[in-house]
Structures are given as C-alpha cells and as structure tokens.
Amino acid sequence: MREAIKKWSIETLGATGDFDVLPVIGSKEFVAWLPTLLEVNSVIFPEVAYPTYSVGAILAGATGFPVEISPSAWPTAQLAWINSPSNPTGRVHSESEMAEVIAWSRKSNSVLVSDECYFEFGHGVKPHSIMEFTGGDNTNILAVHSLSKRSSMAGYRAAFVIGDSKLIARIREIRKHAGMIVSLPVQEAMVSALSDGEHVAKHRERYNLRREKLKPALERVGFTIQESKAGLYIWCTRNESDWASVEWLANLGILATPGNFYGEKGARNIRLALTATDKAIDEAVIRLTNAPAHGSKND
Ligand SMILES: Cc1ncc(COP(=O)(O)O)c(C=O)c1O
C-alpha cells in the first residue's frame, strides 16, 4: 500500500525528493489529532474553512488563528493548514500562492500541512499539490489526501499523509502506541482505488455537470456564485444573511448549509453540496426555475 501511495503521489501530485507516506483512518481524524500528536501550541487555518482545523487546535489546547489566504500577515505559529481546493469555497491556490506558503514555512520553521482531499475535482482548473513546489526539499511540509471524496469511500475511513520523512517518522512512532491504524482489508481497497483513475474521471464529470446545471438556476434567483472552481460544492451569496438564504431555499425543499458554519466571514454565504443525486439536482433546478425571481413581488 505504501508503494501504491508513493507511486500515485509522484505521478499525480508531482511529488519529488525524499518523502515518506503514512496511511490514516480518514483525514478528519488526522486533522483533528495532528496538533495534539505534534504537541504544538499554535495553529493557523483559513478564516473560511472546514471546522475540524479549529477543533484540532482546541483538542490540543493550542491557540487557533483564522487567517487570510496570503501568508504576508500570518502570525507566528508552529503549524499552519492550507486547503486547496477549499471546502467550502471551492477556491484553488495559484502556483505563486503555493510558493508563498512554502516560503512562510521555511522562514518561520513551522510545519505546513496542505489538505488536498478535493485535489482531483477541478472544474476547468487544475489544482496543484504543495508537493509540486518544494523543489525536492520536503522539510516541514505535509500533504493530506483522502479516498472519501476521490473514490467515494468515506465509509472505509481511508486517507494518507505524505511529506517530510522525519516528521512522518515522529507521527508514526506516536501512532504505534496511540492507534488509528488502517485495517488490512481497507489497505487492500486503497491499493485498488489508487491504481485506477477512470472512476475518478467519471466522478469529476458527474459533479461538474451538476455544478453546471445548478449555477444558472441559482443565478436566476439572485445568487452570485463565488470561487467554486473545484471540489464538491457551490459557494454563493445573495448579499443577505446566510440563514435568510437557507430559509428561502428550505421553503423550496432545497437544503443548503449556512456559511457561518465555516467561520464568521462566511455569514453571508451558503454552501450547496453536489453530492445529491442527479435526480435531486434536476428537481432542485426545476424548483429554482419556477421560483419567483429575487426581489419580485411574489418573492
Ligand atoms: C477539507 C476537508 N478535509 C478533510 C475532510 C475529511 O474527510 P475524511 O475524514 O472523510 O477523509 C473533509 C470532509 O468533508 C474536508 O472537507
């Protein structure tokens, strides 16, 4: 399994230089426990982000710092998370943004972890892995991947981390005693999933088609789509409170997530998941198309 992960990382992510791999039982578990395993006292994460980065800081008793994308004003911290493609926004880091965060890590001698679990779901863009920009020096750099999204295997709890060999050796040493070890049948399933890219291409096509159907229907009723260049979600706003948008959609029988779940900065956005079935997405499009236009008398 470790060889399959290594091969995939070189061929798909463009990883270079010396790096090690560590399978983990789901990336949520890893995100939640990494600050504890590394005994860090400060954790940086994006200001609009998957909540488990903050939860991990809390579990470790560390100070959490929600930050902007650019590291130019980041505080000093022992560990920083980036997430590209992002949940919930679908934002994708540019090549120069990747280079900037690596420079930040080198300058501050801090661990930089790139959560790349939506890596293979670009929509007209090609997401980059942090591993592509290290120039073969992976010191203090880790990348996290998960088969939950890539291969729809969330129930298997199958994920892995790659990067700095010394850091991974340290985590492995603790993990030997703390557990969270991937079971043998799941290891076999990971090898099968990683050796096939065809199912991933099919999933990508399916999600992107759903996004293309929903976008104009949402725009028609007054939503502005932001980012949403990759991943499994549409991130949009109607310049009103997230709960007002959630309620308006709920009245049509459409379930959206309020953006404040991902940080205060998301409080005027909502997130729609493209994981609903094609039938449900088509039905949502019909309901949005038949709904009164936003701001009209019947709205
Ligand atoms: C950004 C991000 N990281 C990690 C995870 C965790 O995924 P899993 O634990 O299924 O690997 C998720 C799940 O939604 C996510 O959105």
The ligand as an SDF file (V2000), in Angstrom:
LIG
                    3D

 16 16  0  0  0  0  0  0  0  0999 V2000
  -11.3200   19.9430    3.7270 C   0  0  0  0  0  0  0  0  0  0  0  0
  -11.6460   18.6080    4.2930 C   0  0  0  0  0  0  0  0  0  0  0  0
  -10.6670   17.8970    4.8810 N   0  0  0  0  0  0  0  0  0  0  0  0
  -10.9010   16.6820    5.4110 C   0  0  0  0  0  0  0  0  0  0  0  0
  -12.1650   16.1290    5.3600 C   0  0  0  0  0  0  0  0  0  0  0  0
  -12.3740   14.7820    5.9960 C   0  0  0  0  0  0  0  0  0  0  0  0
  -12.6240   13.7590    5.1070 O   0  0  0  0  0  0  0  0  0  0  0  0
  -12.4230   12.2310    5.5390 P   0  0  0  0  0  0  0  0  0  0  0  0
  -12.3080   12.1910    7.0270 O   0  0  0  0  0  0  0  0  0  0  0  0
  -13.6390   11.5350    5.0800 O   0  0  0  0  0  0  0  0  0  0  0  0
  -11.1650   11.7680    4.8830 O   0  0  0  0  0  0  0  0  0  0  0  0
  -13.2210   16.8280    4.7660 C   0  0  0  0  0  0  0  0  0  0  0  0
  -14.5800   16.2560    4.7370 C   0  0  0  0  0  0  0  0  0  0  0  0
  -15.5550   16.8730    4.4480 O   0  0  0  0  0  0  0  0  0  0  0  0
  -12.9520   18.1050    4.2070 C   0  0  0  0  0  0  0  0  0  0  0  0
  -13.9020   18.8150    3.6100 O   0  0  0  0  0  0  0  0  0  0  0  0
  1  2  1  0
  2  3  1  0
  2 15  2  0
  3  4  2  0
  4  5  1  0
  5  6  1  0
  5 12  2  0
  6  7  1  0
  7  8  1  0
  8  9  2  0
  8 10  1  0
  8 11  1  0
 12 13  1  0
 12 15  1  0
 13 14  2  0
 15 16  1  0
M  END
$$$$
